[in-house]
């Protein structure tokens, strides 16, 4: 599975993120964005509680099934949306 660097705001459930502090991979169980979009609460499998991270900070990720679906939708909706374009 290829590794990519993305902002925390694009991390999805089932993605694996790399902790540089602990030098290990964690599978993401839950992701909740704040109302203002500046932070994201994540829950990792095997770790109790949530961690809060800044949405704009980047993380090394191996995409899971949900993350791959998010990437597909981002590509589909990244083009022109008007018939005149």
C-alpha positions in Angstrom: 0.0 0.0 0.0 1.6 3.3 -1.0 2.2 6.0 1.6 1.2 9.6 1.0 1.4 12.9 2.9 -2.0 14.6 3.4 -3.5 17.1 5.8 -5.3 15.7 8.8 -8.5 17.2 7.4 -8.5 14.5 4.6 -7.8 11.5 6.8 -10.7 9.0 6.9 -11.7 5.9 8.9 -9.7 2.8 8.0 -6.7 4.9 7.0 -3.4 4.0 8.7 -1.4 6.9 10.0 2.3 6.9 11.0 3.3 8.2 14.4 6.8 9.6 14.1 6.9 9.9 17.9 6.2 6.2 18.5 7.6 4.9 15.1 4.5 2.8 14.4 1.3 2.7 12.3 -2.2 3.2 13.7 -5.5 2.4 12.0 -8.0 5.3 12.3 -11.3 4.3 13.9 -13.1 7.6 13.9 -12.6 11.1 12.6 -14.6 14.2 13.7 -13.9 17.7 12.3 -14.5 20.7 14.5 -17.3 23.2 13.5 -14.8 25.8 12.4 -12.7 23.3 10.5 -9.4 24.2 12.3 -9.0 20.9 14.2 -9.9 17.2 13.9 -10.5 14.7 16.6 -9.2 11.2 15.8 -9.6 7.9 17.5 -7.0 5.2 16.8 -7.6 1.5 17.2 -6.0 0.1 20.3 -5.8 3.6 21.9 -8.4 4.9 24.4 -9.9 8.3 23.9 -9.5 10.9 21.2 -6.5 13.0 20.1 -7.0 16.5 18.7 -4.8 17.6 15.8 -4.7 20.7 13.6 -6.5 20.2 10.3 -3.8 21.8 8.2 -0.9 19.7 9.7 0.2 16.9 7.4 0.6 13.2 8.3 2.0 10.1 6.5 -0.9 7.9 5.5 -1.6 4.5 3.9 -5.1 4.8 2.5 -7.8 2.4 3.6 -11.1 1.7 1.7 -12.9 4.8 3.0 -9.9 7.0 2.2 -9.7 5.6 -1.3 -13.4 6.4 -1.8 -12.8 10.0 -0.5 -9.9 10.4 -3.1 -12.2 9.2 -5.9 -14.9 11.7 -5.0 -12.3 14.5 -4.8 -11.1 13.7 -8.3 -14.6 13.5 -9.7 -15.6 16.9 -8.3 -12.4 18.6 -8.9 -13.2 19.4 -12.6 -15.5 22.0 -14.0 -19.1 21.7 -12.8 -20.7 24.0 -15.3 -21.8 23.0 -18.8 -20.3 26.3 -20.1 -16.9 25.5 -18.8 
